[in-house]
Amino acid sequence: MSFDRRFFLKAIGTIGLASTLKTTIAKTGEIENNSFQFEALPYLQNFTQETVTIFAIFNRPCLAWVEIIQPDGNISQTFYQTEDGMRNANSEVFMFKIPHSGKNFQYRVVAKEVTRFDPYKIEYGENLKSPNVQTQLPFASDDATAHVLVLNDIHEDANSYGLLYNKSTLPKKDLILLNGDMFHYVTKQQDLTSKMLSPLSNLFAAHTPFVMIRGNHETRGSFARSYKDYFDYPQHKFYHAFSLGSTFWIVLDGGEDKPDSHEVYAQTVDYDSYRLEQREWLRNVLQSKERKKAKRTVVVTHIPFFHSDEWHGTRHNRECFHDLLQKNKVTAVISGHTHTYGFYPPDQNHNYYIIIGGGPKEGHRTFVEVTSSKRQFSLLLKKEDGEIIGRI
């Protein structure tokens, strides 16, 4: 099994993205947004050795592209989202895979509104450009030090993103992992854009990739089955693995916390089979060359296997994954879900650390900072005021 989804990143500091949204005054005197505009400014996903993915979302159907900008301001390359000979057009959601060749680049997303899309007549309206964004995408060696920030259980409190991100004292943030339950549930695109993607784009996501790890609340709501359209997951799976800073990271998807037969699901789910599917994948991943050459393994999954409730989801996650992790000597499992933070060293039940992030309420919010290289590894669970709860 090969793993070409490596995240070798270098954060360049928070870029303030000025809004380009236009407003007009309606006859009622209220301000309404009725022009062609970004629903979510650009955000980065899935940085690999070859490419980085840039998403952009608009409020109206359009044709969009990415422009790579030279230091002198000239455009050196233009990239479209293209499949089967057709450029993505008359759409609101765009995903661009940009080859970087290990070099820094400056980019912006440009679009023009589609006002007519007939078989033999296409017409355009307003043009729109994002602010220019500068990224740095060097290839780090296994000796390089990597810094990862982990957040969980934001539950739609968008202000928590900035508070926790800025409270972190990591010297840089190479990757941000969002470990589930960023939402209560998802019923429409605007839930994703207004409650998470727009705040993240303005905070860090235009220049630093993040991984959205599905929690049990992301499985809920009528829009949950459209979720993958807004994120770029390796092999199009919520569960995946990658190497960063000589640490092998495994992302698991714990599914729901109630039995599949529960009345609230009305016969629409099969998470037990899904977790068994992941078990077989995990068995192979733990034996892969990529994992074996890493100095350590860290697992991230929303529902903890221990120090949690004994609902069906918790028990079945433990049955599916714990014995494999126990046998293969992983360093830590980072979770959330309980809304009660905890730091649990190895004991008679598990030979790995279990870190559980806190809940969304003020005074209960936490974040996890991970620093790793061949020669060092540090994991800190911190309260929102910076106080250290526990450390490896």
Kinemage of the C-alpha trace (Angstrom):
@kinemage 1
@onewidth
@group {chain A} dominant
@subgroup {mainchain}
@vectorlist {calphas} color= white
{ca met a 1} P 0.000 0.000 0.000
{ca ser a 2} L 1.397 3.392 -0.981
{ca phe a 3} L 0.825 6.688 0.753
{ca asp a 4} L 1.555 9.677 -1.463
{ca arg a 5} L -0.561 12.048 0.601
{ca arg a 6} L 2.244 13.694 2.560
{ca phe a 7} L 1.762 16.937 4.318
{ca phe a 8} L 5.072 18.862 4.288
{ca leu a 9} L 4.100 22.389 5.042
{ca lys a 10} L 5.448 25.693 6.166
{ca ala a 11} L 3.068 28.205 7.656
{ca ile a 12} L 3.684 31.821 6.748
{ca gly a 13} L 1.659 33.573 9.406
{ca thr a 14} L -1.932 34.649 9.464
{ca ile a 15} L -3.014 36.536 6.380
{ca gly a 16} L -5.889 38.945 6.848
{ca leu a 17} L -8.175 38.517 3.865
{ca ala a 18} L -10.207 41.631 3.208
{ca ser a 19} L -13.761 40.966 2.173
{ca thr a 20} L -14.589 41.644 -1.437
{ca leu a 21} L -18.295 41.434 -0.883
{ca lys a 22} L -20.429 44.198 -2.322
{ca thr a 23} L -23.628 45.387 -0.696
{ca thr a 24} L -26.561 47.463 -1.820
{ca ile a 25} L -29.233 49.235 0.135
{ca ala a 26} L -32.662 47.763 -0.401
{ca lys a 27} L -35.791 49.909 -0.464
{ca thr a 28} L -36.535 48.827 3.079
{ca gly a 29} L -33.320 50.456 4.233
{ca glu a 30} L -31.768 47.075 5.120
{ca ile a 31} L -28.386 46.008 3.717
{ca glu a 32} L -28.557 42.921 1.570
{ca asn a 33} L -25.870 41.068 -0.359
{ca asn a 34} L -27.259 40.711 -3.863
{ca ser a 35} L -24.157 40.886 -6.031
{ca phe a 36} L -21.961 38.087 -7.313
{ca gln a 37} L -19.570 37.232 -4.471
{ca phe a 38} L -17.582 34.590 -2.619
{ca glu a 39} L -19.617 32.369 -0.337
{ca ala a 40} L -16.257 31.197 1.073
{ca leu a 41} L -12.873 32.639 0.149
{ca pro a 42} L -10.142 30.161 -0.927
{ca tyr a 43} L -9.110 27.417 1.483
{ca leu a 44} L -6.429 24.740 1.130
{ca gln a 45} L -6.760 20.982 1.348
{ca asn a 46} L -4.652 17.856 0.838
{ca phe a 47} L -1.088 19.108 0.375
{ca thr a 48} L 0.994 16.337 -1.209
{ca gln a 49} L 4.443 16.015 -2.689
{ca glu a 50} L 3.013 17.018 -6.059
{ca thr a 51} L -0.088 19.141 -5.552
{ca val a 52} L -2.151 21.248 -3.210
{ca thr a 53} L -5.920 21.589 -3.535
{ca ile a 54} L -7.590 24.995 -3.497
{ca phe a 55} L -11.345 25.303 -2.953
{ca ala a 56} L -13.527 28.349 -3.571
{ca ile a 57} L -17.297 28.706 -3.185
{ca phe a 58} L -19.529 31.346 -4.762
{ca asn a 59} L -23.094 32.518 -4.230
{ca arg a 60} L -24.027 32.204 -7.911
{ca pro a 61} L -23.162 29.859 -10.787
{ca cys a 62} L -19.952 30.916 -12.493
{ca leu a 63} L -16.780 29.935 -14.307
{ca ala a 64} L -13.737 30.109 -12.012
{ca trp a 65} L -10.006 29.534 -12.224
{ca val a 66} L -6.754 29.999 -10.273
{ca glu a 67} L -4.076 32.426 -11.406
{ca ile a 68} L -0.458 31.904 -10.317
{ca ile a 69} L 1.135 35.321 -9.913
{ca gln a 70} L 4.832 36.110 -10.395
{ca pro a 71} L 6.689 38.523 -8.079
{ca asp a 72} L 6.422 41.223 -10.743
{ca gly a 73} L 2.636 40.870 -10.731
{ca asn a 74} L 2.316 39.056 -14.054
{ca ile a 75} L 0.260 35.874 -14.345
{ca ser a 76} L 2.488 32.885 -15.077
{ca gln a 77} L -0.096 30.070 -15.127
{ca thr a 78} L -3.839 29.576 -15.090
{ca phe a 79} L -5.574 26.454 -13.774
{ca tyr a 80} L -9.163 25.288 -14.222
{ca gln a 81} L -11.005 22.384 -12.685
{ca thr a 82} L -11.331 20.092 -15.695
{ca glu a 83} L -12.795 16.619 -16.119
{ca asp a 84} L -13.679 14.661 -19.265
{ca gly a 85} L -12.704 17.603 -21.455
{ca met a 86} L -15.028 20.017 -19.689
{ca arg a 87} L -14.072 22.859 -17.374
{ca asn a 88} L -16.267 23.103 -14.294
{ca ala a 89} L -18.733 25.845 -15.179
{ca asn a 90} L -22.212 27.024 -14.205
{ca ser a 91} L -21.304 25.802 -10.719
{ca glu a 92} L -20.900 27.355 -7.273
{ca val a 93} L -18.241 25.008 -5.798
{ca phe a 94} L -14.761 24.705 -7.341
{ca met a 95} L -11.826 22.473 -6.476
{ca phe a 96} L -8.452 23.098 -8.147
{ca lys a 97} L -5.476 20.730 -7.884
{ca ile a 98} L -2.404 22.916 -8.297
{ca pro a 99} L 1.041 21.391 -9.040
{ca his a 100} L 3.680 23.211 -7.026
{ca ser a 101} L 7.002 21.518 -7.946
{ca gly a 102} L 8.238 22.192 -4.427
{ca lys a 103} L 8.240 25.946 -5.028
{ca asn a 104} L 6.496 28.837 -3.348
{ca phe a 105} L 3.732 30.519 -5.273
{ca gln a 106} L 1.318 33.392 -4.998
{ca tyr a 107} L -2.223 32.829 -6.202
{ca arg a 108} L -5.683 34.271 -6.470
{ca val a 109} L -9.035 32.805 -7.495
{ca val a 110} L -10.858 34.584 -10.311
{ca ala a 111} L -14.430 34.036 -11.497
{ca lys a 112} L -17.085 35.432 -13.786
{ca glu a 113} L -20.761 34.952 -13.168
{ca val a 114} L -22.727 32.813 -15.594
{ca thr a 115} L -25.957 34.617 -16.470
{ca arg a 116} L -27.019 32.318 -19.289
{ca phe a 117} L -26.031 28.708 -19.994
{ca asp a 118} L -27.972 27.495 -22.984
{ca pro a 119} L -26.846 24.720 -25.347
{ca tyr a 120} L -25.557 27.198 -27.932
{ca lys a 121} L -25.352 30.434 -25.973
{ca ile a 122} L -23.340 31.153 -22.799
{ca glu a 123} L -23.243 34.645 -21.330
{ca tyr a 124} L -21.271 36.116 -18.436
{ca gly a 125} L -21.935 38.881 -15.921
{ca glu a 126} L -19.792 40.282 -13.117
{ca asn a 127} L -16.120 39.417 -12.573
{ca leu a 128} L -14.662 38.664 -9.141
{ca lys a 129} L -11.149 38.200 -7.719
{ca ser a 130} L -9.964 36.980 -4.335
{ca pro a 131} L -7.126 38.772 -2.545
{ca asn a 132} L -3.655 37.536 -3.501
{ca val a 133} L -2.328 34.835 -1.180
{ca gln a 134} L 1.327 33.864 -0.750
{ca thr a 135} L 2.147 30.288 0.222
{ca gln a 136} L 5.371 28.406 0.889
{ca leu a 137} L 5.419 24.720 0.067
{ca pro a 138} L 8.938 23.329 0.620
{ca phe a 139} L 9.683 19.660 0.705
{ca ala a 140} L 10.716 18.933 4.265
{ca ser a 141} L 12.971 15.983 4.977
{ca asp a 142} L 12.175 13.401 7.641
{ca asp a 143} L 14.530 15.328 9.918
{ca ala a 144} L 12.377 18.456 9.756
{ca thr a 145} L 10.280 19.497 12.728
{ca ala a 146} L 6.547 19.650 12.122
{ca his a 147} L 3.910 21.438 14.189
{ca val a 148} L 0.282 20.321 14.224
{ca leu a 149} L -2.663 21.992 15.967
{ca val a 150} L -5.727 19.884 16.825
{ca leu a 151} L -9.150 21.389 17.618
{ca asn a 152} L -12.396 19.557 18.370
{ca asp a 153} L -16.062 20.044 19.239
{ca ile a 154} L -16.414 23.663 18.184
{ca his a 155} L -20.158 23.101 17.651
{ca glu a 156} L -20.700 26.172 15.464
{ca asp a 157} L -19.109 28.714 17.820
{ca ala a 158} L -17.097 30.327 15.026
{ca asn a 159} L -15.310 32.680 17.434
{ca ser a 160} L -13.608 29.673 19.033
{ca tyr a 161} L -11.496 29.088 15.927
{ca gly a 162} L -9.669 32.393 16.223
{ca leu a 163} L -9.445 32.266 20.009
{ca leu a 164} L -7.838 28.822 20.105
{ca tyr a 165} L -5.698 29.285 16.988
{ca asn a 166} L -4.214 32.515 18.314
{ca lys a 167} L -3.769 31.161 21.841
{ca ser a 168} L -1.559 28.350 20.552
{ca thr a 169} L 2.131 29.070 21.113
{ca leu a 170} L 3.424 26.759 18.387
{ca pro a 171} L 6.253 28.559 16.549
{ca lys a 172} L 4.418 27.759 13.315
{ca lys a 173} L 1.348 25.771 12.353
{ca asp a 174} L 2.033 23.357 9.528
{ca leu a 175} L -1.310 21.604 9.638
{ca ile a 176} L -4.592 22.017 11.516
{ca leu a 177} L -6.718 18.970 12.301
{ca leu a 178} L -10.394 19.565 13.090
{ca asn a 179} L -11.308 16.491 15.090
{ca gly a 180} L -15.050 16.321 14.620
{ca asp a 181} L -18.273 18.012 15.701
{ca met a 182} L -17.572 21.396 14.222
{ca phe a 183} L -21.337 21.498 13.631
{ca his a 184} L -24.532 20.441 15.354
{ca tyr a 185} L -25.758 19.074 12.016
{ca val a 186} L -25.601 20.126 8.368
{ca thr a 187} L -28.734 20.872 6.337
{ca lys a 188} L -27.459 23.210 3.590
{ca gln a 189} L -24.321 24.626 2.015
{ca gln a 190} L -24.576 27.807 4.056
{ca asp a 191} L -24.081 25.781 7.234
{ca leu a 192} L -20.624 24.849 5.968
{ca thr a 193} L -19.676 28.250 4.569
{ca ser a 194} L -20.912 30.626 7.259
{ca lys a 195} L -20.193 28.510 10.327
{ca met a 196} L -16.777 27.123 9.373
{ca leu a 197} L -15.283 27.648 5.924
{ca ser a 198} L -15.491 31.443 5.818
{ca pro a 199} L -14.076 31.915 9.351
{ca leu a 200} L -11.246 29.488 8.573
{ca ser a 201} L -10.452 31.115 5.228
{ca asn a 202} L -10.054 34.488 6.883
{ca leu a 203} L -8.028 33.026 9.752
{ca phe a 204} L -5.523 30.589 8.200
{ca ala a 205} L -6.989 28.257 5.591
{ca ala a 206} L -5.996 30.359 2.573
{ca his a 207} L -2.333 29.558 3.234
{ca thr a 208} L -2.309 26.545 5.599
{ca pro a 209} L -4.177 23.308 4.790
{ca phe a 210} L -6.521 21.718 7.278
{ca val a 211} L -8.105 18.275 7.591
{ca met a 212} L -11.773 18.080 8.515
{ca ile a 213} L -12.255 14.827 10.452
{ca arg a 214} L -15.862 13.735 10.580
{ca gly a 215} L -17.477 13.521 14.016
{ca asn a 216} L -20.819 11.961 14.807
{ca his a 217} L -22.588 15.323 14.405
{ca glu a 218} L -21.249 15.714 10.868
{ca thr a 219} L -23.192 12.567 9.948
{ca arg a 220} L -26.483 14.288 10.783
{ca gly a 221} L -28.758 16.437 8.687
{ca ser a 222} L -30.044 16.343 5.129
{ca phe a 223} L -26.791 17.789 3.704
{ca ala a 224} L -24.463 15.269 5.373
{ca arg a 225} L -24.300 13.149 2.237
{ca ser a 226} L -22.985 16.117 0.232
{ca tyr a 227} L -20.167 16.731 2.700
{ca lys a 228} L -17.312 15.396 0.567
{ca asp a 229} L -18.014 17.933 -2.177
{ca tyr a 230} L -16.371 20.588 0.003
{ca phe a 231} L -13.201 18.772 1.118
{ca asp a 232} L -10.454 16.834 -0.648
{ca tyr a 233} L -9.874 13.511 1.092
{ca pro a 234} L -7.194 11.054 -0.072
{ca gln a 235} L -8.822 8.232 -2.036
{ca his a 236} L -12.114 10.041 -1.338
{ca lys a 237} L -12.330 8.418 2.101
{ca phe a 238} L -12.919 10.106 5.457
{ca tyr a 239} L -10.340 7.713 6.924
{ca his a 240} L -6.763 8.012 5.658
{ca ala a 241} L -3.108 8.235 6.736
{ca phe a 242} L -0.089 10.424 6.047
{ca ser a 243} L 3.450 11.145 7.266
{ca leu a 244} L 4.579 14.447 8.731
{ca gly a 245} L 7.700 15.266 10.736
{ca ser a 246} L 8.721 11.602 11.045
{ca thr a 247} L 5.341 10.883 12.648
{ca phe a 248} L 2.776 8.667 10.966
{ca trp a 249} L -0.742 10.030 11.374
{ca ile a 250} L -3.831 7.831 11.118
{ca val a 251} L -7.279 9.410 10.789
{ca leu a 252} L -10.247 7.187 11.679
{ca asp a 253} L -13.937 7.923 11.215
{ca gly a 254} L -15.883 6.725 14.243
{ca gly a 255} L -19.334 7.148 12.685
{ca glu a 256} L -22.384 7.625 14.874
{ca asp a 257} L -22.672 6.972 18.588
{ca lys a 258} L -26.038 5.158 18.552
{ca pro a 259} L -26.901 1.740 17.078
{ca asp a 260} L -27.669 1.666 13.357
{ca ser a 261} L -31.145 0.390 14.237
{ca his a 262} L -31.996 3.485 16.300
{ca glu a 263} L -35.267 5.070 15.233
{ca val a 264} L -33.689 8.495 14.562
{ca tyr a 265} L -31.799 7.038 11.569
{ca ala a 266} L -34.928 5.513 10.019
{ca gln a 267} L -32.992 2.686 8.306
{ca thr a 268} L -30.596 5.086 6.498
{ca val a 269} L -27.219 4.131 8.019
{ca asp a 270} L -24.827 1.199 8.322
{ca tyr a 271} L -21.924 2.386 10.471
{ca asp a 272} L -21.165 -1.046 11.896
{ca ser a 273} L -20.164 -2.335 8.452
{ca tyr a 274} L -18.315 0.894 7.766
{ca arg a 275} L -16.200 0.515 10.913
{ca leu a 276} L -15.429 -3.093 9.994
{ca glu a 277} L -14.311 -1.859 6.574
{ca gln a 278} L -11.961 0.553 8.316
{ca arg a 279} L -10.652 -2.212 10.554
{ca glu a 280} L -9.343 -4.129 7.553
{ca trp a 281} L -7.848 -0.953 6.111
{ca leu a 282} L -6.214 -0.144 9.470
{ca arg a 283} L -4.722 -3.637 9.722
{ca asn a 284} L -2.935 -3.088 6.402
{ca val a 285} L -1.917 0.497 7.168
{ca leu a 286} L -0.229 -0.501 10.403
{ca gln a 287} L 1.906 -2.999 8.470
{ca ser a 288} L 2.792 -0.613 5.641
{ca lys a 289} L 6.363 0.461 4.866
{ca glu a 290} L 5.367 4.082 5.298
{ca arg a 291} L 4.196 3.478 8.836
{ca lys a 292} L 7.102 1.218 9.806
{ca lys a 293} L 9.759 3.745 8.798
{ca ala a 294} L 8.150 6.495 10.905
{ca lys a 295} L 9.456 7.151 14.401
{ca arg a 296} L 5.995 7.009 15.957
{ca thr a 297} L 2.285 6.738 15.179
{ca val a 298} L -0.482 9.074 16.342
{ca val a 299} L -4.162 8.286 15.772
{ca val a 300} L -6.867 10.942 15.523
{ca thr a 301} L -10.522 9.926 15.826
{ca his a 302} L -13.508 11.764 17.240
{ca ile a 303} L -15.010 9.103 19.528
{ca pro a 304} L -12.574 7.853 22.215
{ca phe a 305} L -12.349 4.141 22.916
{ca phe a 306} L -11.984 4.541 26.688
{ca his a 307} L -12.774 7.162 29.355
{ca ser a 308} L -16.043 7.872 27.601
{ca asp a 309} L -19.605 6.593 27.679
{ca glu a 310} L -20.533 2.980 26.974
{ca trp a 311} L -22.912 3.699 24.131
{ca his a 312} L -22.866 1.451 21.095
{ca gly a 313} L -20.576 3.751 19.080
{ca thr a 314} L -17.922 3.832 21.776
{ca arg a 315} L -18.002 0.068 22.303
{ca his a 316} L -17.949 -0.801 18.608
{ca asn a 317} L -15.099 1.604 17.882
{ca arg a 318} L -13.149 -0.052 20.694
{ca glu a 319} L -13.956 -3.535 19.364
{ca cys a 320} L -12.885 -2.612 15.841
{ca phe a 321} L -9.702 -0.643 16.450
{ca his a 322} L -8.273 -0.985 19.957
{ca asp a 323} L -6.679 -4.431 19.682
{ca leu a 324} L -4.867 -3.465 16.453
{ca leu a 325} L -3.482 -0.290 17.993
{ca gln a 326} L -2.533 -2.133 21.175
{ca lys a 327} L -0.543 -4.738 19.240
{ca asn a 328} L 1.219 -2.204 17.040
{ca lys a 329} L 2.404 0.164 19.776
{ca val a 330} L 0.985 3.513 18.742
{ca thr a 331} L 1.988 6.533 20.813
{ca ala a 332} L -1.340 8.270 21.346
{ca val a 333} L -4.989 8.466 20.322
{ca ile a 334} L -6.423 12.002 20.207
{ca ser a 335} L -10.214 12.310 20.502
{ca gly a 336} L -13.024 14.621 21.601
{ca his a 337} L -16.766 13.890 21.760
{ca thr a 338} L -17.272 13.782 25.540
{ca his a 339} L -17.052 17.580 26.104
{ca thr a 340} L -14.937 16.770 29.147
{ca tyr a 341} L -11.195 17.078 28.625
{ca gly a 342} L -8.892 14.373 29.888
{ca phe a 343} L -5.280 13.239 29.647
{ca tyr a 344} L -4.798 9.527 30.283
{ca pro a 345} L -1.368 7.828 30.331
{ca pro a 346} L -1.075 4.131 29.434
{ca asp a 347} L -2.710 1.807 31.965
{ca gln a 348} L -3.976 -1.764 32.252
{ca asn a 349} L -6.616 -1.135 29.568
{ca his a 350} L -4.550 0.644 26.908
{ca asn a 351} L -0.788 0.849 26.342
{ca tyr a 352} L -1.045 4.204 24.518
{ca tyr a 353} L -1.877 7.689 25.716
{ca ile a 354} L -5.478 8.836 25.311
{ca ile a 355} L -6.044 12.566 24.926
{ca ile a 356} L -9.628 13.863 24.966
{ca gly a 357} L -10.278 17.494 24.060
{ca gly a 358} L -12.908 19.529 25.876
{ca gly a 359} L -16.279 20.912 24.828
{ca pro a 360} L -17.487 24.104 23.153
{ca lys a 361} L -18.440 26.152 26.211
{ca glu a 362} L -16.225 28.918 27.578
{ca gly a 363} L -13.918 27.477 30.207
{ca his a 364} L -14.164 23.972 28.708
{ca arg a 365} L -12.450 24.624 25.362
{ca thr a 366} L -9.052 23.051 24.740
{ca phe a 367} L -6.499 22.538 21.984
{ca val a 368} L -3.715 20.030 21.334
{ca glu a 369} L -0.243 21.023 20.139
{ca val a 370} L 2.009 18.364 18.586
{ca thr a 371} L 5.666 18.961 17.706
{ca ser a 372} L 7.566 16.106 16.106
{ca ser a 373} L 10.771 15.183 14.300
{ca lys a 374} L 13.154 12.235 14.337
{ca arg a 375} L 14.793 13.529 17.498
{ca gln a 376} L 11.860 14.917 19.438
{ca phe a 377} L 8.166 14.495 20.109
{ca ser a 378} L 5.972 16.705 22.233
{ca leu a 379} L 2.207 16.612 22.724
{ca leu a 380} L 0.468 19.170 24.935
{ca leu a 381} L -3.212 19.312 25.857
{ca lys a 382} L -3.988 22.901 26.850
{ca lys a 383} L -6.967 24.792 28.189
{ca glu a 384} L -8.212 27.795 26.259
{ca asp a 385} L -6.180 30.117 28.523
{ca gly a 386} L -2.973 28.223 27.729
{ca glu a 387} L -2.749 26.229 30.963
{ca ile a 388} L -1.243 22.786 30.326
{ca ile a 389} L -3.511 19.886 31.298
{ca gly a 390} L -1.078 17.142 30.360
{ca arg a 391} L 1.974 16.486 28.212
{ca ile a 392} L 3.882 13.705 26.540
